[in-house]
Amino acid sequence: MERRKALGLIAATGAAATFTARPSFAAEGGRAASATGQGKAKGGYTFALDKNVKRTSVRFKNRYGIEVAADLYMPKNAKGKLPALAVSGPFGAVKEQSSGLYANEFARRGYAALAFDPSFTGESGGVVRDVASPDIYTEDYSAAVDFLGLQKIVDRERIGVQAICGLSGMALTAAAADSRIKAVATASMYDMSRSMSRGHEDYYTREQRQEVVDHLSRQRWIDAENRTYARLSHEVPFDENGNVAPSNRVLPETLPADADPVTKSFFDYYCTERGYHPRSINSTTAWTATTPMSFFAFPLMTNLDLLAPRKALLVAGADAHSRYYAEDAQKMAPDTVDLVIVPGADHVDLYDRKKLIPFDKLDEFFTKNLA
C-alpha cells in the first residue's frame, strides 16, 4: 500500500501486529530526568540527560501573547558568553522527544540550547489544543531567539536554529525574515505547506487539491455547528475509489501486518518505548481537522533568498521518503543552502539514532557560521 493512501486509512486495514497498546510511561532514573537531572519529571523524557548538562524548564511568550513551554539545556561548567540554538520539531512531537535529544547533545558540546513545544501543543499555551499554524509556529522561533538573547550567558550575536522534520520549513522561513538568526540547520526536513496542499511528492491532481479544500470547508461548517473542533488527518488521503478519506489518528492504534515501510518507521518511534510520549500528537491522536487550511494559505520558504549571506545546512537520510524536500530547497538557493545526505538512514532515523545523526558536521557548521 502506498504511503499516500495508507496515511489515515491504515488503522482500518490489515491484521494487527503484536504491539497493541501504548507503553506506560515509567520515569526511571536517567531516561526521565528532571530539570536538574535528578529524580522524576512530569511526563518523562525519551532520552538520557548527559551528566555534564543541566536542564531547566522555562516559559516565554511569543508576539501573539501565547506562552511557549521549553527546556533550556546548558553545559554545567559553562563560562563566558555561549553560542545558542533554538530547537524544535518534529511536527506533532514534543520537547521531551527528538528536539530535547538534539538540545541535550548540543549543550554537551558547549551550546545553550532551547528545546520548545510549538504553540497549542505539548505544555505550551493556546486555547484550541493541537492546532498548527505556519505563521505562529514561525513566530515561535523568533520568540525563542528573544528568550535566548536575553540570557546573560548567551551571545546574542551567535544564535542559530536547529529544526527537525515538519518544523524545518518554519525554521527556514523564520530565518529568512529574522536576521538575528545567524544560521539554520534542519534534519529530515518537511515543507508542511507543500505536503498538506499538494500531497506526498506532489501527487495531488488539481481536482484533488480542490476536493481537499472542499473537504476542509465542509469541516468548518461541522465544527461551527457543533461548537467544537474535530480531529482528522492533516495530510488528507484518498481511498481506493478516489474519495477523500481522513482518519481521526495520525498513526493507527495497532500496526497492521501489511503496513507500508514509512508508516512502520513512524509507528516504531511514536508508538513504542523508543519515542512514545503522552503529550505527543503523533503518539496519541490527530491534529484539529481544519489545520491544513492555514497551510494552503501560507506557503513556507517563499523568501528563502533573503537568508543570504547567512547559511543553512539541510541533513537528510539517503533512504528517507522526505529527502526531496531538502533537495528541492537546496536547488532554490544553492549558494546559501548546503545539503548532507546520510547513507543508510531513513526519515525517522534522524530523530534519535545518534550514531546516524551527523552531530559532528552540525557542530562544525554552527561553529563556523555562529563565529
Secondary structure in CASP SS format (residue, H / E / C, confidence):
PFRMAT SS
TARGET T0000
AUTHOR 0000-0000-0000
METHOD secondary structure of the structure
MODEL  1
M C 1.00
E C 1.00
R H 1.00
R H 1.00
K H 1.00
A H 1.00
L C 1.00
G C 1.00
L C 1.00
I H 1.00
A H 1.00
A H 1.00
T C 1.00
G C 1.00
A C 1.00
A E 1.00
A C 1.00
T C 1.00
F C 1.00
T C 1.00
A C 1.00
R C 1.00
P C 1.00
S C 1.00
F C 1.00
A C 1.00
A C 1.00
E C 1.00
G C 1.00
G C 1.00
R C 1.00
A C 1.00
A C 1.00
S C 1.00
A C 1.00
T C 1.00
G C 1.00
Q C 1.00
G C 1.00
K C 1.00
A C 1.00
K C 1.00
G C 1.00
G C 1.00
Y C 1.00
T C 1.00
F C 1.00
A C 1.00
L C 1.00
D C 1.00
K C 1.00
N C 1.00
V E 1.00
K E 1.00
R E 1.00
T E 1.00
S E 1.00
V E 1.00
R E 1.00
F E 1.00
K E 1.00
N C 1.00
R C 1.00
Y C 1.00
G C 1.00
I C 1.00
E E 1.00
V E 1.00
A E 1.00
A E 1.00
D E 1.00
L E 1.00
Y E 1.00
M E 1.00
P E 1.00
K C 1.00
N C 1.00
A C 1.00
K C 1.00
G C 1.00
K C 1.00
L E 1.00
P E 1.00
A E 1.00
L E 1.00
A E 1.00
V E 1.00
S E 1.00
G C 1.00
P C 1.00
F C 1.00
G C 1.00
A C 1.00
V C 1.00
K C 1.00
E C 1.00
Q C 1.00
S H 1.00
S H 1.00
G H 1.00
L H 1.00
Y H 1.00
A H 1.00
N H 1.00
E H 1.00
F H 1.00
A H 1.00
R H 1.00
R C 1.00
G C 1.00
Y C 1.00
A E 1.00
A E 1.00
L E 1.00
A E 1.00
F E 1.00
D C 1.00
P C 1.00
S C 1.00
F C 1.00
T C 1.00
G C 1.00
E C 1.00
S C 1.00
G C 1.00
G C 1.00
V C 1.00
V C 1.00
R C 1.00
D C 1.00
V C 1.00
A C 1.00
S C 1.00
P H 1.00
D H 1.00
I H 1.00
Y H 1.00
T H 1.00
E H 1.00
D H 1.00
Y H 1.00
S H 1.00
A H 1.00
A H 1.00
V H 1.00
D H 1.00
F H 1.00
L H 1.00
G H 1.00
L C 1.00
Q C 1.00
K C 1.00
I C 1.00
V E 1.00
D E 1.00
R E 1.00
E E 1.00
R E 1.00
I E 1.00
G E 1.00
V E 1.00
Q E 1.00
A E 1.00
I E 1.00
C H 1.00
G H 1.00
L H 1.00
S H 1.00
G H 1.00
M H 1.00
A H 1.00
L H 1.00
T H 1.00
A H 1.00
A H 1.00
A H 1.00
A H 1.00
D C 1.00
S C 1.00
R C 1.00
I C 1.00
K C 1.00
A E 1.00
V E 1.00
A E 1.00
T E 1.00
A E 1.00
S C 1.00
M C 1.00
Y C 1.00
D C 1.00
M H 1.00
S H 1.00
R H 1.00
S H 1.00
M H 1.00
S H 1.00
R H 1.00
G C 1.00
H H 1.00
E H 1.00
D H 1.00
Y C 1.00
Y C 1.00
T C 1.00
R H 1.00
E H 1.00
Q H 1.00
R H 1.00
Q H 1.00
E H 1.00
V H 1.00
V H 1.00
D H 1.00
H H 1.00
L H 1.00
S H 1.00
R H 1.00
Q H 1.00
R H 1.00
W H 1.00
I H 1.00
D H 1.00
A H 1.00
E H 1.00
N H 1.00
R C 1.00
T C 1.00
Y C 1.00
A C 1.00
R E 1.00
L C 1.00
S C 1.00
H C 1.00
E C 1.00
V C 1.00
P C 1.00
F E 1.00
D C 1.00
E C 1.00
N C 1.00
G C 1.00
N C 1.00
V E 1.00
A C 1.00
P C 1.00
S C 1.00
N C 1.00
R C 1.00
V C 1.00
L C 1.00
P C 1.00
E C 1.00
T C 1.00
L C 1.00
P E 1.00
A C 1.00
D C 1.00
A C 1.00
D C 1.00
P H 1.00
V H 1.00
T H 1.00
K H 1.00
S H 1.00
F H 1.00
F H 1.00
D H 1.00
Y H 1.00
Y H 1.00
C C 1.00
T C 1.00
E C 1.00
R C 1.00
G C 1.00
Y C 1.00
H C 1.00
P C 1.00
R C 1.00
S C 1.00
I H 1.00
N H 1.00
S H 1.00
T H 1.00
T C 1.00
A C 1.00
W C 1.00
T E 1.00
A C 1.00
T C 1.00
T C 1.00
P H 1.00
M H 1.00
S H 1.00
F H 1.00
F H 1.00
A H 1.00
F C 1.00
P C 1.00
L C 1.00
M C 1.00
T C 1.00
N C 1.00
L H 1.00
D H 1.00
L H 1.00
L H 1.00
A C 1.00
P C 1.00
R C 1.00
K E 1.00
A E 1.00
L E 1.00
L E 1.00
V E 1.00
A E 1.00
G E 1.00
A C 1.00
D C 1.00
A C 1.00
H C 1.00
S C 1.00
R H 1.00
Y H 1.00
Y H 1.00
A H 1.00
E H 1.00
D H 1.00
A H 1.00
Q H 1.00
K H 1.00
M H 1.00
A C 1.00
P C 1.00
D C 1.00
T C 1.00
V E 1.00
D E 1.00
L E 1.00
V E 1.00
I E 1.00
V E 1.00
P C 1.00
G C 1.00
A C 1.00
D C 1.00
H C 1.00
V C 1.00
D H 1.00
L H 1.00
Y H 1.00
D H 1.00
R C 1.00
K C 1.00
K C 1.00
L C 1.00
I C 1.00
P C 1.00
F H 1.00
D H 1.00
K H 1.00
L H 1.00
D H 1.00
E H 1.00
F H 1.00
F H 1.00
T H 1.00
K H 1.00
N H 1.00
L C 1.00
A C 1.00
END
